[in-house]
């Protein structure tokens, strides 16, 4: 019996074929990247990269993202996903039904290297995320209520061992190399209803060694 379905979004298609979650570990193993010593980071360009130490995501790290609905958390995930898929590597999102493929594509995420997992029971969440970390370069996952500290530590260790980036969305009980707190967003353009809104400015509070405390980040991608 499948615990959930893995949805892969092919480029140029509004439809997503599915496969059962028991195949996740096999898929992740097939996709597991060979990481060279000189490639221990994934470069992130633009204003968002300025929030990251060295303008890059460090493989094997945890980068927490949180914030209220509409503050820009989905946009942050999309921006990080775009940076990873631009290198030819894979991104997985463990979704609660709010992640939009259109917004991801507009942000530059390569659909052919994006996997979305939906309908994961709370008691299997950690196992699914662990399986994805075996092969995906970046795994973003909405944190379930009352996640145990021990589970968070084991997932962080898994990311470190596999050279993956774990991006927990919401309250994370474990340690994180960086935490991005989305505190609000403002659209810019000709105004609502004109269909010509071109960019969104986020208010981001950053926690992490050597990181600025508060930044305004502008980007032409959808807020969420």
N, C-alpha and C positions, 0 to 999 in steps of 0.2 A: 504493500500500500504506500503510495507516494505521500510524503509529508507536506510537500509544496510543489510548485512548478517553477522551473527555471525558464525565463523568457529571454530569448536572444533577439535583439532588434536588428534585422538586416538592413543595409543601406537602401534608401529609396523605397522602402516598403512600410505601409501602415499596419502590417500584420506581423505577429510575432509567434514563431513556432515554439512549442513548449516541450520540455522533457522532465521526467520525474527527478526529484531531489536525490534519490539513491544514486543517480549517475553523476552527482556533483563532484565527488572525490575523483572519479575517473577522468572527468573533464578537466578538473584543476590540475591533475597530474600530467595530462597531455599538454597543458598550456604552460607548465612551470618554466619560467624563464631561466636562462643561464646568465647569472649576474657576475660580471667581471669586477675585479677590485676597483678599477677606475670608474665604474658605473654605480657607485653606491648611492647616488642621488639622482633624482629626476628634476630637471630644471623646470621652473615655473616662471613664465615671463609676465610682463605687465605689472600693474599696480599691486595685484595680489602677491606676486613674487617678492615684492618689497616687504611683505609681512613675515616672510620666512627667512630663517637664518641662511645666508648665502644664496637667497633666491631660489631655493630648491627644497623638495621633499627628501628627507633621508630615509632610505629603505630600512625596514626593520623598526620603524618608529610608530608611535600612536599620536594622531593629531585629532583632538576632540573638537567638535563643532556643536554649538547649541544656540538657541535663541527662540523667541516667540514666532508664531505663524506669520509669514509675510515679511520677516525681518531680513531675509536673505540667506538662510541656511542652505536651501536647495541650490541657489546660485553658486554658493561657495563649493558645494560638492561638484557641481557641473564644471566649474572652472578648474578644479583639481583633476577631475576626470579627463578634461580636454588636454591638459598637460601630459597626462600619462598615456592616453591613446595616441597622441601625436608622436610618441616614441615607438609605436607599433606594439605596445603592450596592452594588457587587458585590465578592465575595471569591472567590479561587481557591486551592485547595490541591493542590499536586503531591505525591501521596501514595504511600507505599510499601506500602499495604495495611493500615495501622494506624489510619487516621483513621476515626472512627465518626460516622455521620450522626445517630444517636440522641443521643450526647453533645453534638454541636453544637447540635441542636434544644433540648435541655434547658438549654444555656448561653445560649439566646436568639438563635442564628444563624437568620436567615430563610432557609429552604431554597430558596425561589424565587430567591434571589440568591446562591446558593452553587454553584460549579463545582468538581468534583473530577476531577483528571487522574491516571490510574493507568497503570502499565506503560511508563513513559518510559525508553528505553535511555539509559545513561550518556552516550553520545556525542552525544545529542540534548537532554540536560537543559537546557543553557544556551539553546538555540534556543526550546524550549517556554516556559521562564520568561520570556524576552524577549518572546515573542508575547503572553503573558498580561498583561505589564506595559503593553502598549499600550492596554488598555481596562479592566482591573480596578483597583479602588482599592487593594486589598490582595492580595498574592500571597505565600502561605506555601509553602515548598518544602524538602523534606528534601534536604540537601546531599549529593551523591554523593562517594565517596572520591576523594581526590587532585584535587579541583577546582583548576584553575589560577588563580593570582592575577590574571592578565590577564582571565580570564572573569568573575571576581568584580567586578573594576573596571568592566568593560563593563556588567554588569547593574546595578550601583549607579548608573552614569551614565544608563542607560535609565530607571530608576525616577525619578531626578531630573528628567529631561527630560519624562517623562509625568505627573509629579505623583502617582506611585503610592507605596505603602509596600511595600517588599520585606522579608519576614520569613524569612531563612534559618534552617532548623532543623538544628542540629548545628554542627560546627567550620566556621567561615567564615573564609577566608583574607584577605578584604578588610576595609576599614574599616566601622565601624557607628556610627551616632549614639548607639545604646543597645544594651546587651547584657543580657539577662535570663537568669541562670543558675538553673535550678530545682534545688534541692538536697534536696528531700524534701517529703513531704506526709503529713498525718495526718487521718483521717476523724473526724468528731464526730457524736454521736447516741446511740442506744441500744446500739450495738455490732453487730459482724458477725453476720449470720444473722437479724436482726430486721426487715430491710427498711425501717428508719426512720433511716438515716444521712442527715442533712440538709445537712451542709456539709463542706468540706475546707479545711484550713489549709495553705498552701504556705510553704515557706522559700525565699525568692528573694534571690539576690545580684545586685546591680545595678551595672553599669559604665556610666558616662556622665556628661557634664558636669552638675553640679548635682544628681545623683541620690544618694539614700541608699545606703550600701554594702550593708546587709542589711535585709530586711523580712520580716515574717510577713504573709501576705495570706490572708484568709478569704473564701471564696466558696462558694455552694451549687451547685457544678457538679462534674462528674465529673473525677477525676484521671486522668492518663495521661502 
